[in-house]
């Protein structure tokens, strides 16, 4: 897949315990992004954070939380992100969703068999 230089970054802020269709919501979002052909997705697990309810979630051993912050990041063409936002709106019941411009400088996959790069 070739991406244009100007894309969009979609960030979905949710909790680790959020679920959809019997599985963690972040897993479902990544699988759905792959199924719909988006360029890629990354899940980041936060050490601490708070959201709209102002409740602190932390990995601090004294206040061990089972609901750490999770961020799902997806970069692709703006029109593809807009289409995926319809899915996100239907499945994210609590959280934050942001969009920003992304300037794509490099997007490639390695072809390990012959040592060359491919896209």
DADALIN-V27927 format. One record per residue. N is the residue number from 1. RES is the residue in three letters. PHI is phi in whole degrees, -180 to 180 (999 if undefined). PSI is psi as a letter, one per 30 degrees, with the letter a starting at -180 (* if undefined). BURIAL is I if it has 16 or more other ideal C-beta (glycine too) atoms within 10 Angstrom, else O. Layout:
BEGIN
((N & RES & PHI & PSI & BURIAL) (N & RES & PHI & PSI & BURIAL))
END
This chain:
BEGIN
((1 & UNK & 999 & k & O) (2 & UNK & -109 & k & O) (3 & UNK & -107 & k & I) (4 & UNK & -70 & l & O) (5 & UNK & -63 & e & O) (6 & UNK & -102 & j & O) (7 & UNK & -125 & a & I) (8 & UNK & -132 & k & I) (9 & UNK & -108 & k & I) (10 & UNK & -102 & k & I) (11 & UNK & -119 & k & O) (12 & UNK & -120 & j & I) (13 & UNK & -98 & j & I) (14 & UNK & -138 & a & I) (15 & UNK & -103 & l & I) (16 & UNK & -61 & f & I) (17 & UNK & -88 & f & O) (18 & UNK & -65 & k & I) (19 & UNK & -130 & l & O) (20 & UNK & -150 & k & I) (21 & UNK & 51 & h & O) (22 & UNK & 78 & g & O) (23 & UNK & -135 & l & O) (24 & UNK & -54 & k & I) (25 & UNK & -59 & e & I) (26 & UNK & -62 & e & I) (27 & UNK & -65 & e & O) (28 & UNK & -61 & e & I) (29 & UNK & -63 & e & I) (30 & UNK & -64 & e & I) (31 & UNK & -63 & e & O) (32 & UNK & -69 & e & I) (33 & UNK & -61 & e & I) (34 & UNK & -66 & e & O) (35 & UNK & -59 & e & O) (36 & UNK & -86 & g & O) (37 & UNK & 85 & g & O) (38 & UNK & -67 & l & I) (39 & UNK & -64 & e & I) (40 & UNK & 169 & l & O) (41 & UNK & -146 & k & I) (42 & UNK & -134 & k & O) (43 & UNK & -111 & k & I) (44 & UNK & -115 & k & O) (45 & UNK & -105 & k & O) (46 & UNK & -83 & l & O) (47 & UNK & -83 & f & O) (48 & UNK & -163 & l & O) (49 & UNK & 174 & l & I) (50 & UNK & -150 & l & O) (51 & UNK & -129 & b & O) (52 & UNK & -60 & f & O) (53 & UNK & -87 & f & O) (54 & UNK & 59 & g & O) (55 & UNK & -90 & k & O) (56 & UNK & -74 & k & O) (57 & UNK & -115 & k & I) (58 & UNK & -146 & l & I) (59 & UNK & -93 & g & O) (60 & UNK & -54 & k & O) (61 & UNK & -58 & f & O) (62 & UNK & -78 & f & O) (63 & UNK & -133 & h & O) (64 & UNK & -57 & k & O) (65 & UNK & -104 & k & I) (66 & UNK & -96 & g & O) (67 & UNK & -134 & i & O) (68 & UNK & -69 & l & I) (69 & UNK & -66 & k & I) (70 & UNK & -127 & k & I) (71 & UNK & -122 & k & I) (72 & UNK & -103 & k & I) (73 & UNK & -112 & k & O) (74 & UNK & -136 & k & I) (75 & UNK & -119 & k & I) (76 & UNK & -167 & a & I) (77 & UNK & -67 & k & I) (78 & UNK & -54 & e & O) (79 & UNK & -67 & e & O) (80 & UNK & -74 & e & I) (81 & UNK & -65 & e & I) (82 & UNK & -58 & e & O) (83 & UNK & -65 & e & O) (84 & UNK & -69 & f & I) (85 & UNK & -59 & f & O) (86 & UNK & -64 & e & O) (87 & UNK & -66 & e & O) (88 & UNK & -59 & e & I) (89 & UNK & -61 & e & O) (90 & UNK & -76 & f & O) (91 & UNK & -110 & f & O) (92 & UNK & -92 & j & I) (93 & UNK & -87 & f & O) (94 & UNK & -145 & k & O) (95 & UNK & 152 & a & I) (96 & UNK & -141 & k & O) (97 & UNK & -127 & k & O) (98 & UNK & -127 & l & O) (99 & UNK & -130 & k & O) (100 & UNK & -151 & l & O) (101 & UNK & -65 & k & O) (102 & UNK & -127 & k & I) (103 & UNK & -97 & j & O) (104 & UNK & -86 & j & I) (105 & UNK & -101 & f & O) (106 & UNK & -158 & k & O) (107 & UNK & -150 & j & O) (108 & UNK & -151 & l & O) (109 & UNK & -118 & k & O) (110 & UNK & -87 & k & O) (111 & UNK & -102 & j & O) (112 & UNK & -65 & f & O) (113 & UNK & -63 & e & O) (114 & UNK & -116 & g & O) (115 & UNK & 78 & g & O) (116 & UNK & -108 & l & O) (117 & UNK & -92 & k & O) (118 & UNK & -142 & l & O) (119 & UNK & -122 & * & O))
END
